[in-house]
Amino acid sequence: MESAVEHALRTQIIAWVQKRAEANGGFLRRLELLDFWINDQKLPIIDYSRGIRNPASFESTLSIVSATNGPYDDTESEDGLLHYAYRDGDPWSGDNRKLRNAMTTGAPLILFRKEVPNIYTPVSPVYVVDDRPDERTFIIALDESFNFVPDVMHMPEPQRDYARRLAKQRLHQPAFRTRVLVAYEIRCAVCELKHGSLLDAAHIVPDSDERSVPTVSNGLALCKIHHAAYDQNMLGVTPDFEVRIAHKLLKEVDGPMLKHGLQEMHGRHIKLPNRRADHPSPDLLAWRYECFGVHA
């Protein structure tokens, strides 16, 4: 087991990362992670140049980074597990030793997904559950229960299905939220609210639909009230990026939230991302607007 001091520090760091990320909108910036202080001591949560953070005072790895198109072949398997490549050099010493020690002790780690430069989506806690020397990879799972699976590479179907659902909830959805919110500069496309903790990434084609894709062009940054209204077809967005409010809501008389939060949005144009490639797809908006029209 890890020492009581290391366990306490790890617990505090994971809690801070989760709280800070939610305040931002689901992510942290590189400078926040490098300039972290605890107990009056600076303790960077990520490494300055490597994809693994092994503080000198820690016996086990604190965090790992999985980057799209990075220098290492870190891949997510069909079983919802992450294959994290050994670091260069001796597989039995240095960074690899501390990551292997995390498997032995069961210490929780922080996984950071870097899909946007200098922006990190945290997934924590995660656990090292297997070591594959023949593949030069460690196997990372998203739930502590996988520590007790005899062979994670040959799990029965119910466990594989659970792992895949976890990956969707804890890897894919947070990464999608980060990409969309960053593209929209942490701002609701409808009302321009800029508080990250109150913003969601809404799918244009719902995530449950087999035609849905986890790309920014299939997303809208919306505050929670407008996201809920969009999902319930109380609010629609035309292929020309204009907001429409359902007729039945326009006729209602209620408090200030209905009037200012919804009715006054009718006819507004959404605020678009700066990059044209990040604009919502007119084709997808047209498909979704037809669904809105049926209920409006």
WOURNOR-V69815 format. One record per backbone hydrogen bond with DSSP energy under -1.0 kcal/mol. CO is the residue of the C=O (numbers start at 0). NH is the residue of the N-H. If there is no record, write none. Layout:
co=CO nh=NH
co=CO nh=NH
//
This chain:
co=2 nh=6
co=3 nh=7
co=4 nh=8
co=5 nh=9
co=6 nh=10
co=7 nh=11
co=8 nh=12
co=9 nh=13
co=10 nh=14
co=11 nh=15
co=12 nh=16
co=13 nh=17
co=14 nh=18
co=15 nh=19
co=16 nh=20
co=17 nh=21
co=18 nh=22
co=19 nh=23
co=20 nh=24
co=20 nh=25
co=20 nh=26
co=27 nh=119
co=28 nh=32
co=29 nh=33
co=30 nh=34
co=32 nh=44
co=35 nh=42
co=37 nh=40
co=40 nh=37
co=50 nh=64
co=52 nh=61
co=52 nh=62
co=54 nh=57
co=61 nh=109
co=62 nh=52
co=63 nh=111
co=65 nh=113
co=66 nh=69
co=71 nh=73
co=74 nh=82
co=76 nh=79
co=80 nh=76
co=81 nh=139
co=82 nh=74
co=83 nh=137
co=89 nh=92
co=92 nh=95
co=93 nh=97
co=94 nh=98
co=95 nh=99
co=96 nh=100
co=97 nh=60
co=97 nh=101
co=98 nh=102
co=99 nh=103
co=100 nh=104
co=101 nh=105
co=108 nh=125
co=109 nh=63
co=110 nh=122
co=111 nh=65
co=112 nh=120
co=113 nh=67
co=115 nh=118
co=117 nh=29
co=119 nh=27
co=120 nh=112
co=122 nh=110
co=125 nh=108
co=126 nh=140
co=129 nh=138
co=131 nh=134
co=131 nh=135
co=131 nh=136
co=135 nh=85
co=136 nh=131
co=137 nh=83
co=138 nh=128
co=138 nh=129
co=139 nh=81
co=140 nh=126
co=142 nh=145
co=143 nh=146
co=144 nh=147
co=145 nh=148
co=150 nh=153
co=155 nh=159
co=156 nh=160
co=157 nh=161
co=158 nh=162
co=159 nh=163
co=160 nh=164
co=161 nh=165
co=162 nh=166
co=163 nh=167
co=164 nh=168
co=165 nh=169
co=166 nh=170
co=166 nh=171
co=167 nh=172
co=170 nh=174
co=171 nh=175
co=172 nh=176
co=173 nh=177
co=174 nh=178
co=175 nh=179
co=176 nh=180
co=177 nh=181
co=178 nh=182
co=179 nh=183
co=180 nh=185
co=181 nh=184
co=187 nh=191
co=188 nh=270
co=192 nh=187
co=194 nh=197
co=195 nh=198
co=197 nh=223
co=199 nh=221
co=201 nh=219
co=205 nh=208
co=208 nh=211
co=212 nh=214
co=214 nh=217
co=215 nh=218
co=216 nh=280
co=217 nh=203
co=219 nh=201
co=220 nh=188
co=221 nh=199
co=222 nh=226
co=223 nh=227
co=224 nh=228
co=225 nh=229
co=226 nh=230
co=227 nh=231
co=228 nh=233
co=228 nh=234
co=229 nh=232
co=233 nh=245
co=235 nh=243
co=237 nh=240
co=240 nh=269
co=241 nh=237
co=242 nh=266
co=243 nh=235
co=245 nh=249
co=246 nh=250
co=254 nh=258
co=255 nh=259
co=256 nh=260
co=257 nh=261
co=257 nh=262
co=258 nh=263
co=261 nh=264
co=262 nh=265
co=264 nh=267
co=267 nh=242
co=274 nh=277
co=275 nh=278
co=280 nh=284
co=281 nh=285
co=282 nh=286
co=283 nh=287
co=284 nh=288
co=285 nh=289
co=286 nh=290
co=287 nh=291
co=288 nh=292
co=289 nh=293
co=291 nh=295
co=295 nh=246
//
